[in-house]
Amino acid sequence: MEKLRATGRLLRYSPKASIFDRRLCPNSGKSIHSSGSGYRNGLGKKGGDEISRKWNVRTCFGLYGSQRRNLQDCMERGVVEDMRRMQHRGFGSVAEKVQRDASFLTLNSDDISYFKGVLGEKNVVEDEERLAIANTDWMHKYRGLSKLLLQPRTTEEVSQILKYCDSRSLAVVPQGGNTGLVGGSVPVFDEVVINMSMMNKVISFDKVSGILVCEAGCILENLITYLDNQGFIMPLDLGAKGSCQIGGNVSTNAGGLRLVRYGSLHGTVLGLEVVLANGDVLDMLGTLRKDNTGYDLKHLFIGSEGSLGIVTKVSILTPPKLFSVNVAFLACQDYFSCQKLLVEAKRKLGEILSAFEFLDSHAMDLVLNHLDGVRNPLPPTIHNFYVLIETTGSNETYDREKLEAFLVHAMEGGLISDGAISQDINQASAFWYIREGIPEALMKAGAVYKYDLSLPVEKMYDLVDEMRTRLGDSANVVGYGHLGDGNLHLNVSTPQYDDKTLAQIEPFVYEWTSVHRGSISAEHGLGLMKANKIFYSKPTATVKVMASIKKMLDPKGILNPYKVLPHSIDSHN
């Protein structure tokens, strides 16, 4: 008893006999009975004697009403501005400029008349305000100069558009929800935008196998809601779920919050329908878990960012919805404790662990100061590190016992400084909003340089520390991410963008990642921002093979030009 009490202020005596009287369970109709601090705990029976204790964790009293912000709303504010023609453009790099490919032709009135004949007048958009939104990424960092937005409704229409554009050498940019962070979903110059939003139908869902077939323009959150009503879930969950589309998710191989449980889209996507640059339609829309007949070509298009073809339909395996869900928000003294906690969570929570996220004190401070309605769930202090753990299972009693044993063990080992467990779905959402709200808080704080990196877990935060030393007081360096799968989101927040700060960050961040055998893009893709940085993660021979595949599938290079692949392979030494 004394040992448990000594582990910290979390453990205290309590007359209550059960740990965590109620867990987050959507089907539970039981009322919530909480202590003054919000949560009740004990240690059950041991050796026939009832030993009751209380973990004095707290509730997050402020409940958030509308937390799922549509990123499109952020994007639409302040986007409309004068656009001007350029022959070369700079995008946040010290000296690097992007040259317009002279082989691409420009639009004329005949082109627009053709597209109107295929799509109808209302789906051929020339309105300046709507084009300004389509031309601008949600960070307002990348702005294109497109004069035309097309909105196809069917695969056949996409095919006709691409066949025509290929014959005319008109460059195109496929666009979904436009929530990307590397300039991959907006034009660089005057490329035609092909927006997939109108292809948003669910085609079929098999309740026995859990296989969903849908069009590429389906918004992720809408698919989550649809499957929820069927008793299933999407294996993918992102902070941008209210705007991003499944076609864009697949095209960027988006990772998200629960990759530690369900794996990447390379594992859950069973089939695709893709339109190639010349208009040919590849029907790979299989719904089989096993198909070992030849090359599995769909994997070429997962993560290719629309540079090899436009995804029009997706077949994806969805897991059944499990009703025993727990969310814990914990504080750790140092990053080493976060690592140890992850190791223990994998070992002791095992099959019910569905998310393991971390953020540092700088990230928490930003959220508390820049997002409305957010309260510190572990007042009064700001701790050095925070970990959000989610468990999902089918047996509430079994899951509760596993989580209790894990938390008690972690407290005994001194891995946790403080913590809170959600008592209902509102509190669980409040905890998740802290983690998911970091990108929005960063945007509100000013300019932000964002880096999405895969690194060995033990090395991840070393980069954050080194970057703080490198930049000093000139910037606020923020570290957070998916600790469960080794994905660091390194963000450098400054009052405004400037080349001096960027020169301090790049190429250092890429060189550091390369030396530690990491990846310069864990889940955001390469887009325009990192196209010329690919050699930090891939050898030249590999990049040349990629370029040969691009040349074979898109000989004229009209699909999302200037993105993914370096602008000059031969110049790389």
Disulfide bonds with the S-S distance in Angstrom:
none
